[in-house]
Amino acid sequence: MELKPIGVGRAACAAVAALLCQATAEAQGAANLAAEADDLCKLAAFVDWPGAAGAAQVSTFDLCVIGDDPFGAVLDHAVVGQSVAGRPIVVRRLAAAEQATSCRIAFVAGSATQPVKAALLLLHGVPVLTVTHSADSPGMVDFLLDQNQLRFRIDDQAAADEGLSISSKLLGLAVSVTPRKSSAASP
């Protein structure tokens, strides 16, 4: 009977455990991406856009990804059969925020050539709901992971600044909300 050194068995167990942890993390990452893609599609039902921006003058509802696309085909699958006010949701992938003039929702991922903060600055003044996954440069809606659950924060004032109105139902689901400034004038 040949005896193996105990260290080899432990090393093999450690390697297997590391591979299992990596596979679990990748599966959780894929599930989180799918949840984000799903939630991006659902946001439109809770937002009103100003005048012509929300009107049915265009035949599609453009959901854009600006910068490096973290979703790939996951987002394409999430929008299949989805529509907003009778307009099919169409995913557009853009390298830069300057191209986002027809977008109603923009997931701002950023890139080496246009970081998230720079893209958000370029979208100021455009009636587009900005969505990020960036605590350093949050959009109007900012996704975050809380105990491995997808949550979001909302900057309702930023939305108001662009003429967007976010439903109180969606505001109630957020983990935090930056409220709108009161529009009532002081005497």
C-alpha positions as CSV (number, residue, x, y, z in Angstrom):
1,M,0.0,0.0,0.0
2,E,1.5,3.3,-1.1
3,L,0.9,6.4,1.1
4,K,0.5,9.8,-0.5
5,P,1.8,12.8,1.3
6,I,-1.0,14.7,2.9
7,G,0.0,18.0,1.3
8,V,-0.9,16.7,-2.2
9,G,-4.4,15.9,-1.2
10,R,-4.9,19.3,0.5
11,A,-3.5,21.1,-2.5
12,A,-5.9,19.2,-4.9
13,C,-8.8,20.0,-2.6
14,A,-7.8,23.7,-2.5
15,A,-7.6,23.8,-6.3
16,V,-11.0,22.2,-6.7
17,A,-12.5,24.6,-4.1
18,A,-11.0,27.6,-5.9
19,L,-12.5,26.4,-9.2
20,L,-15.9,25.9,-7.6
21,C,-15.8,29.4,-6.1
22,Q,-14.8,30.9,-9.4
23,A,-17.6,29.0,-11.2
24,T,-20.1,30.2,-8.5
25,A,-18.9,33.8,-8.8
26,E,-19.2,33.6,-12.6
27,A,-22.8,32.2,-12.3
28,Q,-23.7,35.0,-9.8
29,G,-22.2,37.6,-12.1
30,A,-24.2,36.3,-15.1
31,A,-27.4,36.2,-12.9
32,N,-26.7,39.8,-11.8
33,L,-26.2,41.0,-15.5
34,A,-29.5,39.3,-16.5
35,A,-31.3,41.0,-13.6
36,E,-29.8,44.4,-14.6
37,A,-30.8,43.8,-18.2
38,D,-34.3,42.9,-17.1
39,D,-34.6,45.9,-14.8
40,L,-33.4,48.3,-17.6
41,C,-36.4,47.2,-19.7
42,K,-38.8,47.6,-16.8
43,L,-37.7,51.2,-15.9
44,A,-39.6,52.8,-18.9
45,A,-43.0,51.9,-17.4
46,F,-42.2,54.1,-14.4
47,V,-40.8,57.2,-16.2
48,D,-42.6,60.1,-18.0
49,W,-40.5,62.0,-20.6
50,P,-41.2,65.7,-21.5
51,G,-43.3,66.7,-24.5
52,A,-41.9,65.4,-27.8
53,A,-39.2,63.2,-26.1
54,G,-41.9,60.9,-24.8
55,A,-44.4,61.3,-27.7
56,A,-45.0,58.6,-30.2
57,Q,-43.4,60.5,-33.0
58,V,-40.8,57.8,-33.4
59,S,-41.5,54.2,-34.1
60,T,-39.1,52.7,-31.6
61,F,-38.1,53.1,-28.0
62,D,-34.3,53.3,-27.9
63,L,-32.5,51.8,-25.0
64,C,-28.9,52.6,-25.4
65,V,-25.6,51.2,-23.9
66,I,-22.9,53.9,-23.9
67,G,-19.3,52.7,-23.8
68,D,-18.1,49.2,-23.0
69,D,-21.2,46.9,-23.2
70,P,-21.3,44.6,-20.1
71,F,-24.5,42.9,-21.3
72,G,-24.0,41.5,-24.8
73,A,-26.7,39.2,-25.9
74,V,-28.3,39.1,-22.4
75,L,-29.8,42.6,-23.0
76,D,-30.9,41.6,-26.6
77,H,-32.8,38.7,-25.1
78,A,-34.3,40.8,-22.4
79,V,-36.0,43.2,-24.9
80,V,-37.5,40.6,-27.1
81,G,-41.2,41.2,-27.4
82,Q,-41.0,44.3,-25.0
83,S,-42.6,47.6,-25.9
84,V,-43.3,51.0,-24.4
85,A,-46.4,52.8,-25.4
86,G,-46.8,50.5,-28.4
87,R,-43.2,51.1,-29.6
88,P,-40.8,48.1,-29.6
89,I,-37.7,48.5,-27.4
90,V,-34.6,48.5,-29.6
91,V,-31.1,48.2,-28.1
92,R,-28.5,50.6,-29.5
93,R,-24.8,50.3,-28.6
94,L,-22.9,53.6,-28.8
95,A,-19.3,54.4,-28.4
96,A,-20.0,57.9,-27.0
97,A,-22.7,59.9,-25.3
98,E,-22.8,62.4,-28.2
99,Q,-24.6,59.8,-30.3
100,A,-27.4,59.3,-27.7
101,T,-29.8,62.0,-28.9
102,S,-32.6,59.5,-29.7
103,C,-32.2,57.4,-26.5
104,R,-34.9,57.3,-23.9
105,I,-32.9,55.2,-21.4
106,A,-29.1,55.1,-21.5
107,F,-27.0,52.6,-19.5
108,V,-23.8,54.5,-19.2
109,A,-21.0,52.0,-18.8
110,G,-18.1,54.3,-19.9
111,S,-15.0,53.3,-21.7
112,A,-11.3,54.1,-21.8
113,T,-12.0,57.0,-24.2
114,Q,-15.1,58.3,-22.4
115,P,-15.4,57.5,-18.7
116,V,-18.8,57.4,-17.1
117,K,-18.5,60.9,-15.5
118,A,-17.6,62.4,-18.9
119,A,-20.5,60.7,-20.7
120,L,-23.0,61.8,-18.0
121,L,-21.8,65.4,-18.4
122,L,-22.4,65.2,-22.1
123,L,-26.0,64.0,-21.5
124,H,-26.8,66.9,-19.3
125,G,-29.7,68.8,-21.0
126,V,-30.9,65.7,-22.9
127,P,-34.2,64.1,-21.7
128,V,-32.7,60.6,-21.3
129,L,-32.9,58.5,-18.2
130,T,-29.3,57.7,-17.3
131,V,-28.6,54.4,-15.6
132,T,-25.2,53.4,-14.2
133,H,-23.5,50.8,-12.0
134,S,-21.0,53.3,-10.6
135,A,-21.0,54.7,-7.0
136,D,-18.3,57.2,-8.1
137,S,-20.4,58.7,-11.0
138,P,-24.0,57.7,-10.5
139,G,-26.7,58.3,-13.1
140,M,-30.3,59.1,-12.3
141,V,-30.7,55.4,-11.5
142,D,-27.6,53.7,-10.1
143,F,-27.6,49.9,-9.8
144,L,-25.7,48.3,-6.8
145,L,-25.3,44.9,-5.3
146,D,-26.5,44.7,-1.7
147,Q,-26.0,41.3,0.0
148,N,-25.8,39.8,-3.5
149,Q,-29.2,41.3,-4.4
150,L,-29.6,43.9,-7.2
151,R,-30.8,47.2,-5.8
152,F,-30.8,50.7,-7.0
153,R,-30.6,54.3,-5.9
154,I,-32.4,57.1,-7.6
155,D,-31.5,60.8,-8.0
156,D,-35.0,62.2,-8.6
157,Q,-33.6,65.8,-8.7
158,A,-31.3,64.9,-11.6
159,A,-34.3,63.4,-13.4
160,A,-36.3,66.5,-12.7
161,D,-33.5,68.7,-14.0
162,E,-33.9,66.9,-17.4
163,G,-37.7,67.2,-17.4
164,L,-38.2,63.5,-16.4
165,S,-40.8,62.4,-13.9
166,I,-40.2,59.1,-12.0
167,S,-43.2,57.3,-10.6
168,S,-43.6,57.2,-6.8
169,K,-43.9,53.4,-7.1
170,L,-40.3,53.2,-8.4
171,L,-39.0,55.7,-5.9
172,G,-40.5,53.6,-3.2
173,L,-38.5,50.6,-4.3
174,A,-35.1,52.4,-4.2
175,V,-32.7,51.9,-1.4
176,S,-32.1,55.7,-1.4
177,V,-33.6,58.7,-3.2
178,T,-32.2,62.1,-3.7
179,P,-35.5,64.0,-3.6
180,R,-36.6,66.8,-5.9
181,K,-36.1,70.3,-4.6
182,S,-39.4,71.9,-3.6
183,S,-40.8,74.1,-6.3
184,A,-42.8,76.1,-3.9
185,A,-41.5,79.7,-3.7
186,S,-40.8,81.2,-0.2
187,P,-42.7,84.3,0.7
